[in-house]
Structures are given as structure tokens and as C-alpha cells.
């Protein structure tokens, strides 16, 4: 009976649906960006193991911020305070450890707690009817002012080896390959389990040959990634943190009642409220999560630099928004994935890295990223109109 159902579903699915071009557009675009910068880079180092390792390490902060921003955008809100929150929490962590002599672990826990509290502060105003744009804009200004006051405009050192390891350390070769094998095993299991579940519920599925073809591509990319990272120093610790955070929030968004309710609110908040969902409570929770992840990003960023500066995190919130939109998150709410947000962050990091290697002036980098964001939003709006 199952095989008959599967046959029927596959026959009703066109080859375009099987490949799901929209889902893989950004992967194609990423490959195109890498090819472009490889051609333009006369030194031939853009796709070297060292540069790719640095690129992935640099994208970690934006990726974590984008995961938090994803849930905010899905719920039809925005959080402009994330960049300032990165600077504030990173500075507080450095002050706790190097000025107040707070133990390393406790300082990190206090910093993460501060991020969650400040996220709740913004969320509270949103639930009371203040537009998220205004509430978070107020946070952007206030948090930047606080860190400037705490540091007195002076850089705070944060160069202890244990702390720096969070942002600069690498996993050894054996650990890197073990993680790679675990990731490949999980990918195979999850792919076929998801396929089986979709068939059991009567949903459309790809043909088995197409499913295996796409799975093999993912497995090859995973092996190449681990091999390239291992060719330099191993998988960077910040990327391991992104992987863990990404898996956790993929599970939350896809498998939990909370995640489904957030998407339901983004799709139609009034219908969600009438169905019994506590919209205000869920909104508050996503701002808490966003603030928590911003503080985690602040810790990683400060650890990578080895110091906390008053202007740390400047404009990071816009990179997070751009990453989400480029990765397929709709500004109209109710649509977006963790994978897409992280992929969007990788695209943004690739553009930044490539333009830096070409010694492009900084103002061009802002112009290019701004144009990319506008085009991504335009494509999103047009696709929504066509599907309406």
C-alpha cells in the first residue's frame, strides 16, 4: 500500500518540483560568487584552505544573529538592537573577567543572561503595542550608549587563552572527521525518515532516485568541507557552535509546538490568536531567544578579536536581516528556515571576504550589500504576488 501511494505522489510531482529550484538558488549563487572571486583574485588564494577557514570563522557571528533574526522576521517583527547588543554583551563579558575578576564560566553565564533579559525588555514593549521597529531602535541607541559609558571609549583587553579559544581555536583532525561522520550519518537518517513520514501522511515526495541524488550531493559537500578545513587547522570552534545552534533551532522550528505556533502567528496573527495561541507570550519568547543569541554572538566576536571595543557590532543587525532575506525568509512573515539564514550569512561573508581580498574600498562593500538586500526583498515580494 505504501509503495502504491509513493508511486502516485511521485507521478504528480514535476521535475521542477523534484529539484526545487528556489530552494537551491542560493547554493548556485554561492558557487557563482566563489567562482567570480576566484577569477578576479590574481593571487589565487580565495579558495585556499586557509582563506575558506577564515571565511567560515568570520561568518559565525552573523550566522548566530541571523538565526535569532529569523524567528523575529517570521513573526512579522524586526530587531534593530542586535548589533548594539553584540557590542554591549561582549564588552560586559570582558569587563566582568578582566576588570572585576569574575571566573570565566560565570562571566559567560551572566553575559548570556544579560542578553536574554535585554531581549525580554525589547519584547515587553512590543507586546504592549510599541512597534518593534521603534522599540528595537531605542535599544540600538541605548545599548550603544551604555557600552560607551562602561568602557569610557577605551578598548578592554580580553586575551586570556581559554576565552580566546571560543573565537579562534580549531578542532584537531580526528575530532573534525568524527564530527563529519556523525553529520553524514544524521543526514542520511533524517533524509529517509522525513521521506517515510511524508509518504505516511500522503504528502508529495521526490522519486527515490532523485532523493538519493540530492543526498549524495550533500554528503559530498560535507566531506569536502571537512577535508578543506582539515587541510588547514581543522574545523573552527565558532563553526562548531553555529552547527550546534543551527541544529537546536532547526529542531525547535520544525518539530516543536512553539516553532509551529511562531510560523502560524507570522502567517496570520489574528487567526493564530483565535485558535488559542498566546500571541504576546510567543512574541516575548522570540525576543528573549534573539537577545540570548546576540549575547552568544557578542562573546564569540569579542573572543575572536581578543578585545571589546565601544563600536563592536556596528551594523551587524543589518547583516543579519540581509542574511535572512537572501536565504529565503519573507519580510511578510510566516516563511523562512534556519538553513537558509545560515546560507545567507555565508553568502554575505563570501562577498565581504572577496571584496576585501580585492582591496575594494569599504564604501563599495556597503553599496553592493545594500543592492543585494534590495534585490532579495524585491524577489521575495514578487514571488509572493505570483503565489497569491
FENMO-V865551 format. One line per field, one symbol per residue. phi: phi as a letter, one per 40 degrees, with the letter a starting at -180 (. if undefined). burial: 1 if it has 9 or more other C-alpha atoms within 8 Angstrom, else 0. A space follows every 50 residues. Layout:
phi: ???
burial: ???
This chain:
phi: .cccccccccccbccccccfddcbdccccccccccdcccccccgbcccdc cccccccccdcccccccccdcccdcgbabccccccdcccccccccdcbbb fcddccccccccccccccccdccccccchcdddccccccdcccccccccc cfgbcbcabcdcccdcbbcbccdccccccccccccccccccccccccccc cgccbcccccdcdcccccccccccdcccccccbhccddcccccccccccc ccccbbcdcccccccccaccccccchcccccccdcccccccccccccccc cccccgabbcbcgcgcccccccccccchccccggaibcdccccccccccc cdccccccfccdcccccccccccccccccccccccccc
burial: 00001100110010000100000001000100110011001000011010 11101111111111111111111111111111111111111111111100 01000011011111111111011111100101101111111011011100 10001111100011111111111001100100110011001000100110 00011100011000100010011001011101111111110100110011 11101101111111111110011000001001111111111111111111 11110111110111011011111111111110111111111111111111 11111110010000100010001001100100000000
